[in-house]
């Protein structure tokens, strides 16, 4: 009676968990050091974008968090060890997820390319 991991299974399980609002995430993330701030902004950007797509949030909020991630990345990188940190990888991964799912960025990029 082993359960296989499929897209349908993941979709059913994900439907049980409503989107988390940015306010709730702020309370859940209690460590606000310089090194975790970029990841915090990236998490907030992806969460706000998810809320925007579900109709319960505004895309402006998502874009603001997305744009705050880059300056905080610049100030958090202090030495070569920071360049290979898990936090930096997570931040870039989350920003990629944001870019893939944000239609306005995709449209803008396609306009620039052509």
N, C-alpha and C positions, 0 to 999 in steps of 0.2 A: 504494500500500500504506500509506496514511495511517491511523493509529490514532485512533479516536474516543475521547474521554474520556467514559466512562459510569460509572454507579454500580457496575456489575458489575466494570469494570476497576479502579476504586479499591478495591473490596472484595477483589479477588484480590491486588492489590499490598499492601494493608494486612495481609493474612493472613501475608505473609512476614516482617513485623516484629512480634515479640512485644512486649507492654507493657513499658515501662521502669519498674523499681522506683524508689521515691522515693530510696533510697540511691544509686543510680547517678546520678540527676539532681542530687543534692547535690554529687557530685564533678564533674559536668559544668559546673555553674554556679559559677564561681570568683569573680565580681565581686559582692560583697555590700555595695553602697553603699545609703544610705537610699532613693535613688530607684528602685533595682532590687528592693528587698525586697518591695514589694507584688506585683510581677509574679512574683517567685520563689514567694511563697505561693500565688498564683493558679495557677501552673503545677503546683505540687505538689498542690493541691487537685484539679485536673482529672485529674492522673495517678493519684492515690490513689483517686479515684472510679472511674476506669477499671479499676484493679486490683480494686476492690471488686466491680464488676459482673461481672468475669471470674472471681470466686471466689478470687483469690489475695491479696486484701487486705481490710482492714476499713473499713467506712464511717466509723467513728469517726476514723480517721486523716485521711480526706478532710475531714470536718467541722472538725477542728482546724485544718488548713491554711486552709480557707475562712474560718473565724472570725479567724485571725491576719492575713488580708489587709486587713481594714478598719482596725484601729488603725494598721497600718504605712502605709496610704494617708493617714491623717490627719497623721501625723508627717512624711511625705515631701513634702507640699504646702507650699511655702515662699513662692512668689510666683505672679503671674498666668501666667508662662510655663509653670509646672508644670501648670496646668489644661488646657493644649492640647498636652501632650507625647504622643509616641507611646507611651511607657511607661504613662501613665495610660489611654490608649485600649485598649492591649493588656490591661492588668489588668482593666478593666471588661468587655471582650469575653470574657476567659477566665472571669470570675465569672458572666457571663450563660450561658456554655456549661455551667458547673457547675450553675447553678440549673435550667436546662432539663433536664438529665440526672439530677438528684438527685430521686428520687421522694418522699423524705420532705419536702423543701421544698415540692414541688408539692401534696402532700396537706395540709400545714400551711396553705399559702396558700388553698387551696380551703375549708378549714374556717373560716378567718378571714373570708373574703369572704362566705360564706353565713351 
